[in-house]
Amino acid sequence: MLRSKHIIAGLLLMIRLLHAGDSLTVEIDSDIYDVSHQIQESVKWWEESAVSDGRLQATLHLQSIKRNDISGSIHLVWSNSYSETVSIDSVVLVGTDQLSNRIIGRIGSPFVERPASATTLAEVHTRLTNYPFLELSDIPSYGRYGDESIALVIPVRSRFNNSFSGIVGYRPNGDRKGRFTGDLSIRLGNLFGSATTTELNWNSKDERSQDLVFKEVIPFLGPFDSGAQFGFSQSLQDGLFLRRQADVALTSVFSRFGTLSAGISKAATTATDLGVESGIEGYSTRSITLRQELDRRNHSYLSTSGFSLDSRMDIGDLRSEDNNSRLLAMVSAKGELVKPLTGPWSGSLTTSIGRSAIVGGGLVPEGEKFRYGGAATLRGYQEKIFRSDWMVIQQFELRYQLGNTVRLYSFLDGAQHSFPERPLAVGIGLRQTTVLGLLTVEYAVNKESRPSEGKIHIRISGEIK
């Protein structure tokens, strides 16, 4: 019994590792089996702690060994020859030759002179996920060159492939004749090695409702770490009015908060002849815009864990044709949470919210309301059939991963808005990688329709050679 107590006491003393200043102290019972292994584990713990703190050049020297005459335990003390935190002298991106030296320098500059610690390595991952043109291909590490210089080595893979994405929707009518809708996106990246991205999107609900959006993203402006975004959009809605909008914003990437941007927006809405007959009046807006984009998913379109967030706030002047001015405020956000469940199963919850209001009261113009419905928001409904000054949309998917290239899933889409009706739709889908790209096929039916009146969505995303 006394022997057991003695061993337990020795074990408790063994794990009492004292790390203070430039020394490591280990107190261990001499009667414990395999003492050398326990000492090695203690030293390994110290080394891992030193690396985590950024003290990459720290070394241990045995200073003294003493034996306690009363307890019989051994007291070992090591001195630390170098305990200062080591800073990063340079950053090396391995795996891409498509970026200019100026862009590589801008990506690596936030890490220069940072501690070469485990915390910095973790920040590499969170920061690089905010650059849409790069992704990590392996675990970042540190390398030594010269006498005492430290380099941060980041293995990356570029995502500059020019790509397209197209979707076709089909909804049968009561006379057994259907109507097709379309959505086409083209993305061009890294022109002249500058890491810029050009995006063009065209969406058609029918001949009376079409959207055209152009956006240019420049990650770095000249010698600055900040970038810029330029955009233009044109929207024809129900043949009633035409809305044109231009945006410009400055952007900055942060490890913790993602991409933050601030800028200005200017829009003009003009009523068509049909719109004038319907009582719609033209107006213009000038707004200040704030936006946050954050992506922590493990994959952009076949993710099994993580989350993403895209939020925006606009506030500014709304001026009617008779020069009457009012204050308009708009807030919108879209977030996705993906969680692994068990085995090949995972779940996804996407929530979109929006609120548009005239500060001080008043009706929100039709062009400033949110439009939703269709493949991207409420599957099973016509494209952008709903419009409201506030809305909450939730989309849940239960996914089953079948190998590395196929995913089957069921989904439930629902919404709340300023109208009494509550849209709700259910469906099933398939995502599969093919030689042409990622193929997505979905079938959805809303609660007001029969299964034969369900809507089919087909999208294919691929690379432009």
DODRENMI-366648 format. One record per residue (C-alpha): residue in one letter; x, y, z. Coordinates in nm, 2 decimals, padded with zeros to 4 digits. Example, Ala and Ser with C-alpha at 12.3 -4.5 7.8 and 13.67 -1.06 7.14 Angstrom:
REM DODRENMI-366648
res=a px=01.23 py=-00.45 pz=00.78
res=s px=01.37 py=-00.11 pz=00.71
//
This chain:
REM DODRENMI-366648
res=m px=00.00 py=00.00 pz=00.00
res=l px=00.28 py=00.24 pz=00.09
res=r px=00.46 py=00.14 pz=-00.23
res=s px=00.15 py=00.24 pz=-00.44
res=k px=00.12 py=00.57 pz=-00.26
res=h px=00.49 py=00.64 pz=-00.32
res=i px=00.45 py=00.57 pz=-00.70
res=i px=00.14 py=00.79 pz=-00.73
res=a px=00.32 py=01.07 pz=-00.55
res=g px=00.62 py=01.03 pz=-00.78
res=l px=00.39 py=01.05 pz=-01.09
res=l px=00.24 py=01.37 pz=-00.96
res=l px=00.58 py=01.52 pz=-00.91
res=m px=00.69 py=01.40 pz=-01.25
res=i px=00.43 py=01.60 pz=-01.44
res=r px=00.50 py=01.92 pz=-01.24
res=l px=00.71 py=02.09 pz=-01.51
res=l px=00.82 py=02.43 pz=-01.41
res=h px=00.89 py=02.67 pz=-01.70
res=a px=01.01 py=03.00 pz=-01.56
res=g px=01.25 py=03.24 pz=-01.73
res=d px=01.53 py=03.06 pz=-01.90
res=s px=01.52 py=02.73 pz=-01.73
res=l px=01.33 py=02.40 pz=-01.73
res=t px=01.29 py=02.21 pz=-01.40
res=v px=01.18 py=01.85 pz=-01.37
res=e px=01.12 py=01.66 pz=-01.05
res=i px=01.09 py=01.29 pz=-01.09
res=d px=01.08 py=00.98 pz=-00.87
res=s px=01.39 py=00.77 pz=-00.92
res=d px=01.20 py=00.45 pz=-00.86
res=i px=00.96 py=00.50 pz=-01.16
res=y px=01.02 py=00.26 pz=-01.45
res=d px=01.18 py=00.40 pz=-01.76
res=v px=01.30 py=00.73 pz=-01.62
res=s px=01.49 py=00.82 pz=-01.94
res=h px=01.16 py=00.81 pz=-02.14
res=q px=00.99 py=01.04 pz=-01.89
res=i px=01.28 py=01.29 pz=-01.91
res=q px=01.26 py=01.28 pz=-02.29
res=e px=00.89 py=01.35 pz=-02.27
res=s px=00.95 py=01.65 pz=-02.04
res=v px=01.22 py=01.79 pz=-02.28
res=k px=00.99 py=01.74 pz=-02.58
res=w px=00.71 py=01.93 pz=-02.40
res=w px=00.95 py=02.22 pz=-02.34
res=e px=01.06 py=02.22 pz=-02.71
res=e px=00.70 py=02.23 pz=-02.83
res=s px=00.63 py=02.51 pz=-02.59
res=a px=00.93 py=02.71 pz=-02.72
res=v px=00.82 py=02.66 pz=-03.08
res=s px=00.47 py=02.77 pz=-03.00
res=d px=00.61 py=03.09 pz=-02.84
res=g px=00.83 py=03.16 pz=-03.14
res=r px=01.16 py=03.08 pz=-02.96
res=l px=01.29 py=02.87 pz=-03.25
res=q px=01.66 py=02.90 pz=-03.16
res=a px=01.62 py=02.81 pz=-02.80
res=t px=01.84 py=02.52 pz=-02.68
res=l px=01.88 py=02.34 pz=-02.34
res=h px=02.19 py=02.28 pz=-02.14
res=l px=02.19 py=02.05 pz=-01.84
res=q px=02.29 py=02.27 pz=-01.54
res=s px=02.25 py=02.05 pz=-01.23
res=i px=02.13 py=01.71 pz=-01.11
res=k px=02.03 py=01.68 pz=-00.74
res=r px=01.88 py=01.40 pz=-00.53
res=n px=01.64 py=01.47 pz=-00.25
res=d px=01.76 py=01.27 pz=00.05
res=i px=01.42 py=01.26 pz=00.21
res=s px=01.19 py=01.17 pz=-00.08
res=g px=01.45 py=01.01 pz=-00.30
res=s px=01.33 py=01.21 pz=-00.61
res=i px=01.57 py=01.35 pz=-00.87
res=h px=01.58 py=01.72 pz=-00.94
res=l px=01.70 py=01.82 pz=-01.29
res=v px=01.75 py=02.18 pz=-01.40
res=w px=01.83 py=02.29 pz=-01.76
res=s px=01.94 py=02.64 pz=-01.85
res=n px=01.81 py=02.79 pz=-02.17
res=s px=02.09 py=02.95 pz=-02.39
res=y px=01.85 py=03.15 pz=-02.61
res=s px=01.50 py=03.25 pz=-02.50
res=e px=01.42 py=03.56 pz=-02.71
res=t px=01.13 py=03.54 pz=-02.95
res=v px=01.25 py=03.50 pz=-03.31
res=s px=01.09 py=03.73 pz=-03.58
res=i px=01.02 py=03.64 pz=-03.94
res=d px=01.27 py=03.79 pz=-04.18
res=s px=01.11 py=03.69 pz=-04.51
res=v px=00.81 py=03.52 pz=-04.66
res=v px=00.83 py=03.26 pz=-04.94
res=l px=00.52 py=03.15 pz=-05.14
res=v px=00.58 py=02.81 pz=-05.29
res=g px=00.37 py=02.66 pz=-05.57
res=t px=00.27 py=02.95 pz=-05.79
res=d px=00.46 py=03.14 pz=-06.06
res=q px=00.15 py=03.33 pz=-06.19
res=l px=00.19 py=03.63 pz=-05.95
res=s px=00.42 py=03.92 pz=-05.99
res=n px=00.69 py=03.98 pz=-05.73
res=r px=00.50 py=04.30 pz=-05.62
res=i px=00.18 py=04.10 pz=-05.55
res=i px=00.38 py=03.83 pz=-05.36
res=g px=00.55 py=04.10 pz=-05.15
res=r px=00.21 py=04.25 pz=-05.07
res=i px=00.07 py=03.91 pz=-04.96
res=g px=00.37 py=03.83 pz=-04.74
res=s px=00.43 py=04.18 pz=-04.59
res=p px=00.19 py=04.15 pz=-04.30
res=f px=00.39 py=03.86 pz=-04.16
res=v px=00.74 py=04.01 pz=-04.18
res=e px=00.88 py=04.09 pz=-03.83
res=r px=00.59 py=03.90 pz=-03.67
res=p px=00.69 py=03.63 pz=-03.41
res=a px=00.78 py=03.30 pz=-03.57
res=s px=00.52 py=03.12 pz=-03.35
res=a px=00.24 py=02.87 pz=-03.38
res=t px=-00.01 py=03.16 pz=-03.35
res=t px=00.14 py=03.32 pz=-03.67
res=l px=00.11 py=03.00 pz=-03.86
res=a px=-00.26 py=02.98 pz=-03.77
res=e px=-00.31 py=03.34 pz=-03.89
res=v px=-00.16 py=03.24 pz=-04.23
res=h px=-00.46 py=03.01 pz=-04.29
res=t px=-00.73 py=03.26 pz=-04.18
res=r px=-00.57 py=03.54 pz=-04.38
res=l px=-00.52 py=03.36 pz=-04.71
res=t px=-00.88 py=03.23 pz=-04.72
res=n px=-00.98 py=03.59 pz=-04.78
res=y px=-00.79 py=03.60 pz=-05.11
res=p px=-01.02 py=03.43 pz=-05.37
res=f px=-00.72 py=03.37 pz=-05.60
res=l px=-00.51 py=03.16 pz=-05.35
res=e px=-00.55 py=02.86 pz=-05.13
res=l px=-00.31 py=02.66 pz=-04.91
res=s px=-00.18 py=02.34 pz=-05.06
res=d px=00.00 py=02.22 pz=-04.75
res=i px=00.08 py=02.32 pz=-04.39
res=p px=00.29 py=02.64 pz=-04.36
res=s px=00.63 py=02.61 pz=-04.18
res=y px=00.94 py=02.79 pz=-04.09
res=g px=01.29 py=02.76 pz=-04.25
res=r px=01.63 py=02.88 pz=-04.14
res=y px=01.87 py=03.05 pz=-04.38
res=g px=02.20 py=03.23 pz=-04.32
res=d px=02.32 py=03.23 pz=-03.96
res=e px=02.00 py=03.33 pz=-03.77
res=s px=01.75 py=03.44 pz=-04.04
res=i px=01.40 py=03.28 pz=-04.04
res=a px=01.17 py=03.24 pz=-04.34
res=l px=00.80 py=03.17 pz=-04.33
res=v px=00.73 py=02.91 pz=-04.61
res=i px=00.37 py=02.91 pz=-04.74
res=p px=00.28 py=02.63 pz=-04.98
res=v px=00.00 py=02.77 pz=-05.20
res=r px=-00.21 py=02.68 pz=-05.51
res=s px=-00.34 py=02.96 pz=-05.73
res=r px=-00.71 py=02.97 pz=-05.83
res=f px=-00.68 py=03.19 pz=-06.14
res=n px=-00.85 py=02.96 pz=-06.38
res=n px=-01.09 py=03.16 pz=-06.60
res=s px=-01.43 py=03.00 pz=-06.54
res=f px=-01.79 py=03.02 pz=-06.63
res=s px=-02.11 py=02.92 pz=-06.45
res=g px=-02.45 py=02.87 pz=-06.62
res=i px=-02.79 py=02.78 pz=-06.48
res=v px=-03.11 py=02.70 pz=-06.67
res=g px=-03.45 py=02.69 pz=-06.50
res=y px=-03.77 py=02.53 pz=-06.64
res=r px=-04.12 py=02.57 pz=-06.50
res=p px=-04.42 py=02.41 pz=-06.67
res=n px=-04.73 py=02.63 pz=-06.72
res=g px=-05.09 py=02.51 pz=-06.69
res=d px=-05.12 py=02.46 pz=-07.06
res=r px=-04.82 py=02.22 pz=-07.04
res=k px=-04.59 py=02.47 pz=-07.20
res=g px=-04.29 py=02.57 pz=-06.99
res=r px=-04.08 py=02.88 pz=-06.96
res=f px=-03.70 py=02.88 pz=-06.94
res=t px=-03.50 py=03.12 pz=-06.73
res=g px=-03.13 py=03.17 pz=-06.73
res=d px=-02.82 py=03.29 pz=-06.53
res=l px=-02.47 py=03.31 pz=-06.68
res=s px=-02.15 py=03.41 pz=-06.49
res=i px=-01.80 py=03.46 pz=-06.64
res=r px=-01.49 py=03.51 pz=-06.42
res=l px=-01.15 py=03.62 pz=-06.56
res=g px=-00.85 py=03.63 pz=-06.33
res=n px=-00.49 py=03.75 pz=-06.29
res=l px=-00.46 py=03.97 pz=-06.60
res=f px=-00.09 py=04.07 pz=-06.64
res=g px=00.00 py=03.89 pz=-06.31
res=s px=-00.18 py=04.16 pz=-06.11
res=a px=-00.42 py=03.92 pz=-05.93
res=t px=-00.72 py=04.13 pz=-06.05
res=t px=-01.05 py=03.95 pz=-06.10
res=t px=-01.32 py=04.05 pz=-06.35
res=e px=-01.67 py=03.91 pz=-06.31
res=l px=-01.97 py=03.94 pz=-06.54
res=n px=-02.32 py=03.81 pz=-06.45
res=w px=-02.63 py=03.81 pz=-06.66
res=n px=-02.97 py=03.69 pz=-06.53
res=s px=-03.30 py=03.67 pz=-06.71
res=k px=-03.64 py=03.60 pz=-06.55
res=d px=-03.83 py=03.67 pz=-06.87
res=e px=-03.82 py=03.93 pz=-07.15
res=r px=-03.94 py=04.20 pz=-06.91
res=s px=-03.69 py=04.13 pz=-06.63
res=q px=-03.32 py=04.11 pz=-06.68
res=d px=-03.01 py=04.19 pz=-06.47
res=l px=-02.65 py=04.27 pz=-06.58
res=v px=-02.37 py=04.30 pz=-06.33
res=f px=-02.00 py=04.38 pz=-06.39
res=k px=-01.74 py=04.39 pz=-06.11
res=e px=-01.36 py=04.44 pz=-06.11
res=v px=-01.16 py=04.35 pz=-05.80
res=i px=-00.80 py=04.48 pz=-05.75
res=p px=-00.64 py=04.33 pz=-05.44
res=f px=-00.36 py=04.58 pz=-05.41
res=l px=-00.33 py=04.94 pz=-05.52
res=g px=00.02 py=05.04 pz=-05.60
res=p px=00.25 py=05.03 pz=-05.29
res=f px=-00.04 py=05.00 pz=-05.05
res=d px=-00.17 py=04.68 pz=-04.88
res=s px=-00.53 py=04.79 pz=-04.95
res=g px=-00.72 py=04.71 pz=-05.27
res=a px=-01.03 py=04.84 pz=-05.46
res=q px=-01.35 py=04.73 pz=-05.61
res=f px=-01.54 py=04.88 pz=-05.91
res=g px=-01.88 py=04.78 pz=-06.02
res=f px=-02.17 py=04.86 pz=-06.25
res=s px=-02.51 py=04.70 pz=-06.27
res=q px=-02.83 py=04.75 pz=-06.48
res=s px=-03.16 py=04.60 pz=-06.39
res=l px=-03.49 py=04.60 pz=-06.58
res=q px=-03.78 py=04.49 pz=-06.35
res=d px=-04.11 py=04.37 pz=-06.48
res=g px=-04.09 py=04.62 pz=-06.77
res=l px=-04.17 py=04.90 pz=-06.52
res=f px=-03.84 py=05.07 pz=-06.45
res=l px=-03.47 py=05.05 pz=-06.54
res=r px=-03.22 py=05.09 pz=-06.25
res=r px=-02.85 py=05.17 pz=-06.31
res=q px=-02.60 py=05.16 pz=-06.03
res=a px=-02.22 py=05.23 pz=-06.00
res=d px=-02.00 py=05.14 pz=-05.70
res=v px=-01.65 py=05.21 pz=-05.59
res=a px=-01.48 py=05.09 pz=-05.27
res=l px=-01.15 py=05.05 pz=-05.09
res=t px=-01.08 py=04.70 pz=-04.95
res=s px=-00.85 py=04.56 pz=-04.68
res=v px=-00.79 py=04.20 pz=-04.57
res=f px=-00.77 py=04.11 pz=-04.21
res=s px=-00.69 py=03.77 pz=-04.06
res=r px=-00.97 py=03.79 pz=-03.80
res=f px=-01.25 py=03.99 pz=-03.98
res=g px=-01.20 py=03.88 pz=-04.35
res=t px=-01.23 py=04.14 pz=-04.62
res=l px=-01.36 py=04.48 pz=-04.51
res=s px=-01.46 py=04.75 pz=-04.76
res=a px=-01.59 py=05.10 pz=-04.75
res=g px=-01.70 py=05.31 pz=-05.05
res=i px=-01.97 py=05.51 pz=-05.22
res=s px=-02.26 py=05.41 pz=-05.45
res=k px=-02.47 py=05.61 pz=-05.70
res=a px=-02.78 py=05.48 pz=-05.87
res=a px=-03.06 py=05.62 pz=-06.09
res=t px=-03.40 py=05.47 pz=-06.15
res=t px=-03.60 py=05.56 pz=-06.46
res=a px=-03.96 py=05.46 pz=-06.51
res=t px=-04.06 py=05.31 pz=-06.85
res=d px=-04.38 py=05.41 pz=-07.03
res=l px=-04.56 py=05.12 pz=-06.87
res=g px=-04.41 py=05.22 pz=-06.53
res=v px=-04.54 py=05.58 pz=-06.57
res=e px=-04.88 py=05.44 pz=-06.65
res=s px=-04.86 py=05.23 pz=-06.33
res=g px=-04.77 py=05.54 pz=-06.12
res=i px=-04.40 py=05.47 pz=-06.07
res=e px=-04.17 py=05.78 pz=-06.04
res=g px=-03.80 py=05.81 pz=-06.11
res=y px=-03.55 py=05.89 pz=-05.84
res=s px=-03.17 py=05.88 pz=-05.77
res=t px=-02.96 py=05.76 pz=-05.47
res=r px=-02.62 py=05.84 pz=-05.33
res=s px=-02.50 py=05.62 pz=-05.05
res=i px=-02.20 py=05.53 pz=-04.83
res=t px=-02.15 py=05.15 pz=-04.83
res=l px=-01.98 py=04.92 pz=-04.58
res=r px=-01.92 py=04.55 pz=-04.65
res=q px=-01.77 py=04.25 pz=-04.48
res=e px=-01.68 py=03.92 pz=-04.66
res=l px=-01.56 py=03.62 pz=-04.45
res=d px=-01.51 py=03.26 pz=-04.57
res=r px=-01.40 py=02.99 pz=-04.33
res=r px=-01.53 py=02.69 pz=-04.53
res=n px=-01.30 py=02.40 pz=-04.62
res=h px=-01.41 py=02.42 pz=-04.98
res=s px=-01.59 py=02.68 pz=-05.19
res=y px=-01.87 py=02.46 pz=-05.33
res=l px=-01.82 py=02.11 pz=-05.19
res=s px=-01.76 py=02.21 pz=-04.83
res=t px=-01.82 py=01.97 pz=-04.54
res=s px=-01.74 py=02.21 pz=-04.25
res=g px=-01.69 py=02.58 pz=-04.18
res=f px=-01.89 py=02.90 pz=-04.23
res=s px=-01.91 py=03.20 pz=-04.45
res=l px=-02.06 py=03.55 pz=-04.41
res=d px=-02.13 py=03.83 pz=-04.66
res=s px=-02.29 py=04.15 pz=-04.51
res=r px=-02.35 py=04.50 pz=-04.65
res=m px=-02.49 py=04.83 pz=-04.52
res=d px=-02.59 py=05.13 pz=-04.74
res=i px=-02.71 py=05.46 pz=-04.60
res=g px=-02.75 py=05.78 pz=-04.80
res=d px=-02.97 py=06.03 pz=-04.98
res=l px=-03.28 py=05.93 pz=-05.19
res=r px=-03.39 py=06.22 pz=-05.42
res=s px=-03.71 py=06.22 pz=-05.62
res=e px=-03.76 py=06.39 pz=-05.95
res=d px=-03.92 py=06.69 pz=-05.78
res=n px=-03.60 py=06.72 pz=-05.57
res=n px=-03.75 py=06.59 pz=-05.25
res=s px=-03.48 py=06.44 pz=-05.04
res=r px=-03.51 py=06.15 pz=-04.78
res=l px=-03.27 py=05.93 pz=-04.60
res=l px=-03.26 py=05.57 pz=-04.71
res=a px=-03.10 py=05.28 pz=-04.51
res=m px=-03.04 py=04.92 pz=-04.64
res=v px=-02.89 py=04.63 pz=-04.45
res=s px=-02.84 py=04.28 pz=-04.59
res=a px=-02.64 py=03.97 pz=-04.49
res=k px=-02.60 py=03.61 pz=-04.60
res=g px=-02.43 py=03.34 pz=-04.40
res=e px=-02.38 py=02.97 pz=-04.43
res=l px=-02.29 py=02.72 pz=-04.16
res=v px=-02.17 py=02.37 pz=-04.26
res=k px=-02.13 py=02.10 pz=-04.00
res=p px=-02.02 py=01.73 pz=-04.04
res=l px=-02.28 py=01.50 pz=-03.89
res=t px=-02.17 py=01.13 pz=-03.91
res=g px=-01.97 py=00.94 pz=-04.16
res=p px=-02.04 py=01.08 pz=-04.51
res=w px=-02.33 py=01.29 pz=-04.38
res=s px=-02.32 py=01.67 pz=-04.33
res=g px=-02.57 py=01.95 pz=-04.29
res=s px=-02.58 py=02.31 pz=-04.42
res=l px=-02.79 py=02.60 pz=-04.30
res=t px=-02.79 py=02.92 pz=-04.51
res=t px=-02.97 py=03.23 pz=-04.38
res=s px=-03.03 py=03.55 pz=-04.58
res=i px=-03.17 py=03.87 pz=-04.42
res=g px=-03.25 py=04.21 pz=-04.55
res=r px=-03.41 py=04.53 pz=-04.44
res=s px=-03.47 py=04.85 pz=-04.64
res=a px=-03.63 py=05.16 pz=-04.48
res=i px=-03.69 py=05.53 pz=-04.52
res=v px=-03.55 py=05.69 pz=-04.20
res=g px=-03.83 py=05.88 pz=-04.04
res=g px=-04.11 py=05.68 pz=-04.22
res=g px=-04.23 py=05.65 pz=-04.57
res=l px=-04.28 py=05.39 pz=-04.84
res=v px=-03.97 py=05.23 pz=-04.99
res=p px=-03.95 py=05.26 pz=-05.37
res=e px=-03.99 py=04.94 pz=-05.57
res=g px=-03.64 py=04.96 pz=-05.70
res=e px=-03.50 py=04.96 pz=-05.34
res=k px=-03.69 py=04.65 pz=-05.23
res=f px=-03.54 py=04.30 pz=-05.21
res=r px=-03.62 py=04.06 pz=-05.49
res=y px=-03.59 py=03.69 pz=-05.44
res=g px=-03.71 py=03.35 pz=-05.54
res=g px=-03.57 py=03.09 pz=-05.78
res=a px=-03.25 py=02.89 pz=-05.80
res=a px=-03.03 py=03.10 pz=-05.56
res=t px=-03.28 py=03.18 pz=-05.29
res=l px=-03.62 py=03.00 pz=-05.29
res=r px=-03.59 py=02.69 pz=-05.51
res=g px=-03.93 py=02.58 pz=-05.65
res=y px=-04.04 py=02.93 pz=-05.72
res=q px=-04.01 py=03.16 pz=-06.02
res=e px=-03.70 py=03.38 pz=-06.04
res=k px=-03.74 py=03.69 pz=-05.83
res=i px=-04.11 py=03.65 pz=-05.80
res=f px=-04.12 py=03.81 pz=-05.45
res=r px=-04.03 py=04.16 pz=-05.35
res=s px=-04.04 py=04.31 pz=-05.01
res=d px=-03.87 py=04.58 pz=-04.79
res=w px=-03.77 py=04.31 pz=-04.54
res=m px=-03.71 py=03.94 pz=-04.57
res=v px=-03.56 py=03.64 pz=-04.39
res=i px=-03.48 py=03.33 pz=-04.60
res=q px=-03.35 py=03.00 pz=-04.46
res=q px=-03.22 py=02.71 pz=-04.66
res=f px=-03.14 py=02.38 pz=-04.51
res=e px=-02.96 py=02.09 pz=-04.69
res=l px=-02.89 py=01.74 pz=-04.57
res=r px=-02.60 py=01.61 pz=-04.77
res=y px=-02.45 py=01.27 pz=-04.84
res=q px=-02.10 py=01.24 pz=-04.98
res=l px=-02.07 py=00.96 pz=-05.23
res=g px=-01.70 py=00.93 pz=-05.30
res=n px=-01.49 py=01.23 pz=-05.39
res=t px=-01.69 py=01.35 pz=-05.69
res=v px=-02.06 py=01.30 pz=-05.61
res=r px=-02.29 py=01.45 pz=-05.35
res=l px=-02.66 py=01.38 pz=-05.30
res=y px=-02.88 py=01.60 pz=-05.09
res=s px=-03.23 py=01.70 pz=-04.99
res=f px=-03.33 py=02.06 pz=-04.90
res=l px=-03.59 py=02.27 pz=-04.75
res=d px=-03.63 py=02.64 pz=-04.84
res=g px=-03.85 py=02.89 pz=-04.65
res=a px=-03.90 py=03.26 pz=-04.61
res=q px=-04.07 py=03.53 pz=-04.40
res=h px=-04.14 py=03.87 pz=-04.54
res=s px=-04.38 py=04.16 pz=-04.52
res=f px=-04.67 py=03.96 pz=-04.67
res=p px=-04.89 py=03.71 pz=-04.48
res=e px=-04.80 py=03.42 pz=-04.71
res=r px=-04.49 py=03.21 pz=-04.61
res=p px=-04.31 py=03.06 pz=-04.90
res=l px=-04.19 py=02.70 pz=-04.85
res=a px=-04.04 py=02.45 pz=-05.09
res=v px=-03.87 py=02.11 pz=-05.07
res=g px=-03.66 py=01.92 pz=-05.31
res=i px=-03.36 py=01.69 pz=-05.39
res=g px=-03.04 py=01.76 pz=-05.57
res=l px=-02.72 py=01.62 pz=-05.71
res=r px=-02.37 py=01.77 pz=-05.75
res=q px=-02.11 py=01.59 pz=-05.95
res=t px=-01.77 py=01.68 pz=-06.10
res=t px=-01.75 py=01.61 pz=-06.47
res=v px=-01.50 py=01.67 pz=-06.75
res=l px=-01.69 py=02.00 pz=-06.82
res=g px=-01.69 py=02.11 pz=-06.46
res=l px=-01.92 py=02.09 pz=-06.16
res=l px=-02.27 py=01.98 pz=-06.26
res=t px=-02.57 py=02.06 pz=-06.03
res=v px=-02.92 py=01.93 pz=-06.09
res=e px=-03.20 py=02.02 pz=-05.85
res=y px=-03.58 py=01.95 pz=-05.84
res=a px=-03.80 py=02.15 pz=-05.61
res=v px=-04.17 py=02.20 pz=-05.56
res=n px=-04.33 py=02.47 pz=-05.35
res=k px=-04.63 py=02.42 pz=-05.11
res=e px=-04.88 py=02.57 pz=-05.36
res=s px=-04.79 py=02.34 pz=-05.65
res=r px=-04.83 py=01.98 pz=-05.74
res=p px=-04.52 py=01.76 pz=-05.79
res=s px=-04.58 py=01.77 pz=-06.17
res=e px=-04.54 py=02.15 pz=-06.15
res=g px=-04.21 py=02.14 pz=-05.97
res=k px=-03.91 py=02.34 pz=-06.10
res=i px=-03.59 py=02.19 pz=-06.23
res=h px=-03.26 py=02.39 pz=-06.19
res=i px=-02.95 py=02.28 pz=-06.39
res=r px=-02.61 py=02.45 pz=-06.34
res=i px=-02.27 py=02.38 pz=-06.47
res=s px=-01.95 py=02.55 pz=-06.37
res=g px=-01.63 py=02.49 pz=-06.55
res=e px=-01.29 py=02.62 pz=-06.66
res=i px=-01.24 py=02.84 pz=-06.97
res=k px=-00.93 py=02.70 pz=-07.15
//
